[in-house]
Structure formats: C-alpha cells, structure tokens
Amino acid sequence: MSATLDDVRRAMPDAGLFAGKEWLASPEPFPLSAALWSDLEKLGHRLHNFLRATNDLYYQSRKGRQPEWIAALLDAGKPPELLEVATAKEWRQALPGVIRPDLLLTEDGISLTEIDSVPGGIGLTAWLAQTYAALRGGWDLCGGADGMLEGFRSLFPLGADIAVSKEAGDYLPEMEWLALQLGEAFSVVGAENYAPRGRDVYRFFELFDLENIKNWRALATVPVNPPMKPWLEEKLWLALFWCRPLREVWRQALRENQQAALAKIIPFGWVADPTPLPPQAVFPRLEAHSWQEVAAFSQKQRALVLKLSGFSPNAWGSRSVVMGHDVSQPEWAVALAQAQGDFNSNPWVMQEFRAARLVEHPYFDPATGAMRIMQGRVRLCPYYFVAKSDGTIRCGGVLATIVPADKKIIHGMKDGILVPCRVVE
C-alpha cells in the first residue's frame, strides 16, 4: 500500500506547514525495525533523566556543592537578568515537556547529535502521521496517527497559549495548524508583544532572542514550558557527559544501565576550552597536548565535528557546524581558532564524527509525480512528551529526514524527504 503525490498534496493545509519551505514527498513512511523502535521508546525516559541530572548538577555547581567551573562554563555569555529569572526558586525542578533528540541512523544503531527542547516539526510530524494513516491505512506508525496531538495536549490539559516569535516565523503555519487540531483551548500568539493572561504558555522562541520579546520577564509569573533555563539548551552537556572528573557525578545521577545506554549513542566529545594543559597532559583520545596540534591534524585524524554549544542564532540549523574531514587543514585551523576566541561568550563543543549509513527510500519527483528511489542518509527525530498530570513520558511520533548521500550535513532542505516512521518486523 502506498500514497500518490496527489494524495499528499490534497491533504496539505491551505496555509501550508512551513513558510516558504518545500520538501520531497514519499509514497510510504520510513521503516524502523521493532528492535529500534523499542530502543527509541526507552530513550525518552533516559533523556529525561539525563536532563534532570544536568539541571541538578548546574544548581549544585552554583551553590558550590559541585565544581564551580561547571556553572561558570554554562553561564558564559548569558545576560545576568535572564539567569536571575531562570534560577528563581519556584522553577528549580522545571524541565522541558518536549524532548526531541537528533539521531543519525548509523551502521551500529543510532548516534545522538543534539537534544532540542524548543523543536520545530511538532505540527509537521502530527500532520504527516494523520495524513499517512488516512491515505492508505495499514501502516503501524510510530506513536500512532494521533500520538503527536495527544502528546502535546498532555502537556497542557487545560489548554495553552503558544507564543511564537518572528525569529521562529518559518514554523508559524505548523503551530497554527497544531492549535486548530487541538481545539479552542489552544491559541497561537505573537511572542514579541504577548502579555501573560494567567494561562499556561508554550514557549516557541529562543532565549537568545529575548531582547525582542517585550514582556519576557512577566512570563516568569505563569507556567511556561519549556522553562527559560539556558543551561538546559547547551550542547556542552554532551561533552561533559564524557568528562572524567564528572564520572562519579553521572554514576550517582543515572542508573548504570541508563548511563551505559547513553554512552553507546553519545559521541565522545570535548569542550573547546583554550586553557593550556599541564606539560604532561593530553586531550583524551586525541592524544594531543594543545589545540594547535589538533589544528594540524591530517584529514584522516580530523574525523571530528565542531559546533557552537548554544545561545546564538548560529547554534541551530547546522549553521555553525564544521566537519573536520570535509574542510581543508587551513579552514579547520581557522574554525578551531574561532572556537577558542569565542570561549568566554559562546563556547563551542567538538565531537567524534559518526557516519550515517546509506539507505534507499522512494520519493515523488515534484515535477512529474513519478516515483523514484533516493540513496541517502537519515536523521531520526523522535518527539517525547512529558505528561503534566503524572510525568509519564511517551513518544508521540518519529520524523525521518532523508537527504541525498552526497549531502554532508543532514538537515531539512528542498531535496530532502520528510516522512513519518513506521514499525516493521
């Protein structure tokens, strides 16, 4: 059973789902094995525990109960007024209600590249699931036809205002469609001039954009999800997970099986800290004594990925990503030098590169409607929702982004396939 291009186009909302964005449609969902789907269902709970551990570690660091350099590192470049609001006592336990990891499908399973707590694609993935379930039926979609809608509703049982900024305007159509499906208890409002009115608020704007959000301080007086905690939105945590001095901290915060499961999917990483090492020390696994040595690595040695950690318009959408083996040695050296220079205001993180495996998936030629096969690489984005009533964590759906094999970075683009995932035996 499969859909046609006309089927998909007829189901598209009149206002679209992304402003000015296009993608390739597919006749069928992307298949995941039952074993992988089982792992993804478990991953939501593990990531939630990881976020809770990072939150606790941050607060303990600020109070001197853990090394103070941790909070200092995560606070770099953050406005003091934001940190004042973010660390208010009443928000101590607040964590994101939506957790969306970016996962590469590799030969060995999956690899985690980022945890996004203000993710786009919620409305899109909900629409894709509904559309593919209705067009032909019979597909065992991950999360079900209405899993995304049910998941989002579980965050706000009484409804919510969805505050969307102009900076996130590309996603406005999908959020308006989402609110329409959820009913009159949900509404989409402009974030810039929004005045809290005693209702729960879903924050769909980035914290680096606060200078354009007129009443952002007032949001601290109402339940806001995700909470305005900049330290929870830093990629630095994926490198700190491997930091040897923190090994005992992670062991205490995470059960042994959870820590082991995360270690399998989180690539080894380093904070791009320019502080010189002692004469007898080297960076673990790199076996280099300085960043100058890393800058001089051969192409084979540069199977590394460098990127901004967060709190910057360049920290999302792969804008800052530099793949060491895909640039020249001088370009790599310049990128590393920039990372060192930005350390006190916008820290960077470096990770081992893990290659996404090749897959084949059908798509429609947008010009002719003919079905073709793409050989490409896949990014999986499962959406986990933490229910407000009892803290239950459920995967509402999984979005697959498939891009041609020659693309170095997997990100939504005109020649990429966007499709929901299904479970196959």
C-alpha positions in Angstrom: 0.0 0.0 0.0 1.3 3.4 -0.9 0.2 7.0 -1.3 0.3 9.1 -4.5 1.8 12.6 -4.8 -1.7 13.9 -5.4 -2.9 12.3 -2.2 -0.2 14.1 -0.2 -0.8 17.4 -2.0 -4.6 17.3 -1.4 -4.1 16.7 2.3 -1.8 19.7 2.7 -3.4 22.6 4.7 -4.2 25.7 2.6 -1.7 27.7 4.6 1.0 25.1 4.3 3.1 23.9 7.2 6.4 25.8 6.8 6.6 29.4 5.5 8.4 29.2 2.1 9.8 25.7 2.7 9.4 22.7 0.5 10.4 19.1 0.8 10.1 15.8 -1.2 7.0 13.7 -0.5 7.2 9.9 -0.2 4.6 7.2 -1.0 5.3 5.5 2.3 6.6 6.0 5.8 10.2 5.2 6.7 10.6 1.7 8.1 12.2 1.1 11.5 12.8 -2.3 13.0 10.8 -3.4 16.0 14.0 -3.6 18.0 15.0 0.0 17.1 11.5 1.3 17.9 11.7 -0.4 21.3 15.0 1.4 21.9 13.5 4.7 20.9 10.6 4.2 23.2 13.0 3.7 26.1 15.2 6.6 25.1 12.7 9.3 26.1 12.9 8.2 29.8 16.7 8.1 29.6 17.0 11.5 28.1 14.6 13.0 30.6 16.7 11.6 33.4 19.8 13.0 31.7 18.2 16.4 31.6 17.2 16.2 35.2 20.8 15.3 36.1 22.2 18.2 34.1 19.7 20.6 35.9 20.7 19.3 39.3 24.4 19.4 38.5 24.1 23.0 37.4 22.3 24.1 40.6 24.8 22.2 42.7 27.6 23.9 40.9 26.2 27.3 41.5 25.9 26.5 45.3 29.5 25.2 45.4 28.4 21.6 46.1 29.9 20.6 42.7 32.9 22.2 40.9 32.0 25.8 40.3 33.6 25.8 36.8 30.5 23.9 35.5 28.0 26.7 36.1 30.6 29.3 35.0 31.0 27.5 31.7 27.3 27.2 31.1 26.6 30.8 32.1 29.2 32.2 29.7 27.6 34.9 27.6 24.2 34.7 29.2 22.6 38.0 30.3 22.5 38.3 34.2 18.9 39.3 34.1 18.0 36.0 32.3 20.0 34.0 34.9 18.2 35.8 37.7 14.8 34.8 36.4 15.9 31.3 35.3 17.3 30.4 38.7 14.3 31.5 40.7 13.4 29.1 43.4 9.9 28.3 42.0 11.5 27.0 38.8 14.1 24.7 40.5 12.6 21.4 39.3 11.2 22.6 35.9 12.3 20.6 32.9 11.2 20.7 29.2 7.9 19.0 28.4 9.0 18.2 24.9 12.3 16.4 24.3 13.5 15.9 20.7 16.9 14.3 20.1 18.5 14.5 16.7 19.6 10.9 15.9 21.7 9.7 13.0 20.9 6.2 11.8 24.4 4.5 11.6 25.7 1.0 10.8 25.8 0.3 14.6 22.4 1.8 15.5 21.9 5.4 16.3 24.1 8.4 17.3 22.9 11.4 19.3 24.0 14.8 17.9 21.7 17.2 19.8 18.9 17.4 22.3 16.4 20.1 21.3 13.9 21.3 23.9 12.4 24.0 21.6 12.0 21.9 18.5 10.3 22.7 15.2 8.4 20.0 13.4 5.7 19.2 16.1 2.9 20.2 13.8 4.5 18.8 10.7 5.1 15.4 12.3 1.5 15.4 13.6 0.2 16.2 10.1 2.4 13.6 8.5 1.2 10.9 10.9 -2.5 11.8 10.4 -2.1 12.1 6.6 -0.3 8.8 6.0 -2.6 7.0 8.4 -5.6 8.3 6.5 -4.4 7.9 2.9 -4.0 4.2 2.8 -4.0 2.8 6.3 -2.4 -0.4 7.5 0.9 1.2 8.5 2.0 0.7 12.1 3.1 4.3 12.6 5.5 5.1 15.5 3.3 6.8 18.1 0.1 6.2 16.1 -1.9 8.6 13.9 -2.7 11.0 16.8 0.3 10.4 19.0 1.7 13.9 18.5 -1.5 15.6 19.2 -2.2 13.6 22.3 1.3 14.1 23.5 1.2 17.9 23.1 -2.2 18.0 24.8 -0.8 16.0 27.7 1.5 18.9 28.5 -1.4 21.4 28.8 -4.6 19.6 29.9 -6.4 22.9 30.2 -5.0 24.4 27.1 -2.3 27.0 26.4 -1.1 30.0 24.5 1.6 29.0 22.0 3.9 32.0 21.9 5.7 32.1 18.5 8.4 34.7 17.8 9.1 36.4 14.5 12.6 34.8 14.6 10.8 31.4 14.5 8.3 32.6 11.9 9.1 29.8 9.5 7.3 27.4 11.9 4.2 29.6 12.4 2.0 27.7 9.9 2.6 24.4 11.5 1.9 25.7 15.0 -1.3 27.3 13.8 -2.4 24.0 12.3 -1.5 22.2 15.5 -3.6 24.6 17.6 -6.5 24.2 15.3 -6.4 20.5 15.7 -6.2 20.7 19.5 -9.3 22.9 19.8 -10.3 26.3 21.1 -8.4 25.8 24.4 -5.2 26.4 22.4 -4.2 29.6 20.6 -1.2 30.9 18.8 0.1 34.3 19.8 2.9 36.6 18.8 5.7 36.3 21.3 7.1 39.8 20.9 4.1 41.7 22.5 2.5 38.8 24.4 1.1 39.7 27.8 0.6 36.7 30.1 -3.1 36.2 30.9 -2.9 33.6 33.6 -2.8 30.6 31.2 0.0 28.1 30.6 2.4 29.2 27.8 4.3 27.0 25.4 7.5 28.9 24.6 8.3 28.7 20.9 11.1 31.3 20.9 14.8 31.1 21.5 16.4 32.6 24.6 19.0 34.5 22.6 16.1 36.4 21.1 14.8 37.8 24.4 15.7 41.4 23.5 12.9 41.3 21.0 10.4 39.7 23.5 8.9 42.8 25.2 7.3 41.0 28.2 9.6 38.1 28.7 10.1 38.8 32.4 6.4 38.6 33.0 6.5 35.0 31.7 8.1 34.0 35.0 4.8 34.6 36.7 2.9 31.9 34.7 3.7 28.2 33.9 6.0 28.3 30.9 7.2 25.2 29.0 10.0 24.8 28.1 11.3 26.7 31.1 13.6 29.7 30.4 16.7 27.9 31.5 19.6 28.5 29.1 21.8 25.9 30.6 19.4 23.1 29.5 19.8 24.1 25.9 23.6 23.8 25.6 25.3 21.1 23.6 28.2 21.3 26.1 26.4 18.6 28.2 27.2 16.0 25.5 30.9 16.7 26.0 30.6 16.9 29.8 29.0 13.5 29.8 32.4 12.2 28.9 34.4 14.5 31.3 36.4 12.1 33.5 36.2 14.4 36.7 32.4 14.1 36.4 32.3 10.4 36.0 31.2 9.8 39.6 28.6 12.6 39.3 27.0 10.9 36.3 27.2 7.5 38.1 25.2 8.8 41.0 22.7 10.7 38.9 22.0 7.9 36.4 21.4 4.2 36.9 24.2 2.1 35.5 22.1 0.7 32.6 20.9 4.2 31.7 24.5 5.6 31.7 25.7 2.6 29.6 22.8 3.1 27.1 23.6 6.8 26.7 27.3 6.1 26.3 26.5 4.0 23.3 24.8 6.8 21.4 26.6 9.9 22.6 29.8 10.5 20.6 32.9 11.3 22.7 33.3 15.0 22.9 35.5 17.8 24.2 34.8 21.4 25.3 36.8 23.8 23.1 38.5 25.4 26.2 41.6 27.4 25.3 43.1 26.9 28.8 46.6 25.4 28.3 47.1 21.9 29.5 49.8 21.0 32.0 53.1 19.9 30.3 52.4 16.2 30.9 48.7 16.1 29.9 46.9 15.4 26.6 43.3 15.6 25.4 41.8 12.1 25.9 41.5 10.1 22.7 43.0 12.9 20.7 46.5 12.3 22.2 47.3 15.9 21.5 48.7 18.4 24.0 47.2 21.5 22.5 44.6 22.8 20.2 47.4 23.9 17.9 48.3 20.2 17.5 44.6 19.4 16.8 44.5 22.2 14.2 47.4 20.5 12.4 45.7 17.1 12.2 45.7 15.2 8.9 42.4 14.7 7.1 42.2 11.2 8.5 42.7 12.4 12.0 40.0 15.1 11.5 37.0 12.8 11.8 35.7 15.4 14.1 32.7 17.8 14.3 32.9 21.3 15.7 29.9 23.4 16.6 28.6 26.2 18.8 27.1 25.0 22.0 24.0 27.3 22.2 22.6 30.8 22.9 23.2 32.1 19.5 21.3 32.3 16.2 24.1 30.4 14.7 23.8 27.5 17.1 20.8 25.8 15.4 20.1 24.6 12.0 23.6 23.3 11.4 24.7 26.9 10.8 27.9 26.6 12.8 28.8 23.0 12.1 32.3 22.4 10.8 33.2 18.8 9.8 36.9 18.5 10.1 37.5 15.8 7.5 35.4 17.8 4.9 37.3 21.1 5.0 41.0 21.9 4.3 43.5 22.0 7.1 43.7 25.8 7.0 39.9 26.1 7.2 39.9 23.6 10.1 42.6 25.7 11.9 40.6 28.9 11.4 37.4 27.2 12.8 39.3 26.0 15.9 40.8 29.4 16.4 37.4 30.9 16.3 36.1 28.4 18.9 39.0 29.4 21.2 38.3 33.1 20.8 34.6 32.6 21.5 35.1 30.6 24.6 34.2 33.3 27.2 31.0 34.3 25.4 29.8 31.4 23.2 31.6 28.1 24.0 32.0 25.5 21.2 32.0 21.8 21.5 33.8 19.2 19.5 32.7 15.6 19.0 33.9 12.5 17.2 32.3 12.1 13.8 29.9 9.2 13.3 28.8 8.4 9.7 25.2 7.9 8.9 24.6 4.7 6.9 23.2 4.6 3.4 19.5 3.7 2.9 17.1 3.7 0.0 13.7 5.2 0.1 11.1 6.1 -2.5 10.0 9.6 -3.2 8.0 11.5 -5.8 9.6 13.7 -8.5 7.9 17.0 -7.7 7.8 17.9 -11.5 6.4 14.7 -12.9 4.9 12.9 -9.9 6.9 9.8 -10.9 8.2 7.6 -8.1 12.0 7.5 -7.8 14.4 5.9 -5.3 16.8 8.0 -3.3 20.0 6.6 -1.9 20.6 8.8 1.1 21.3 9.2 4.8 18.7 9.6 7.6 18.2 11.7 10.7 15.6 10.5 13.1 13.7 12.9 15.3 11.5 11.2 17.9 9.3 13.6 19.9 8.9 12.7 23.6 6.2 14.4 25.7 6.2 14.5 29.5 2.6 14.5 30.7 1.8 17.2 33.2 -0.6 15.0 35.2 1.7 12.2 36.2 5.1 12.7 34.4 4.5 9.8 32.0 6.9 10.0 29.1 5.6 8.9 25.7 7.0 9.1 22.2 4.3 10.8 20.0 5.9 10.1 16.7 9.2 10.0 14.8 10.1 12.2 11.9 12.7 10.9 9.4 14.7 13.4 7.3 16.4 11.6 4.3 18.9 13.6 2.3 20.9 12.6 -0.8 24.1 10.6 0.0 26.3 13.4 -1.2 25.0 15.9 1.4 27.5 16.3 4.2 25.0 17.6 6.9 21.6 16.1 7.4 19.1 19.0 7.7 15.7 19.8 6.2 16.2 21.0 2.7 14.3 21.2 -0.7 15.9 18.0 -1.9 15.3 16.1 1.3 12.4 13.6 2.1 10.4 14.3 5.2 8.2 11.4 6.3 6.9 9.7 9.4 8.2 6.4 10.6 6.6 3.0 10.9 7.4 -0.2 12.6 8.2 -3.4 10.6 9.1 -6.8 11.8 
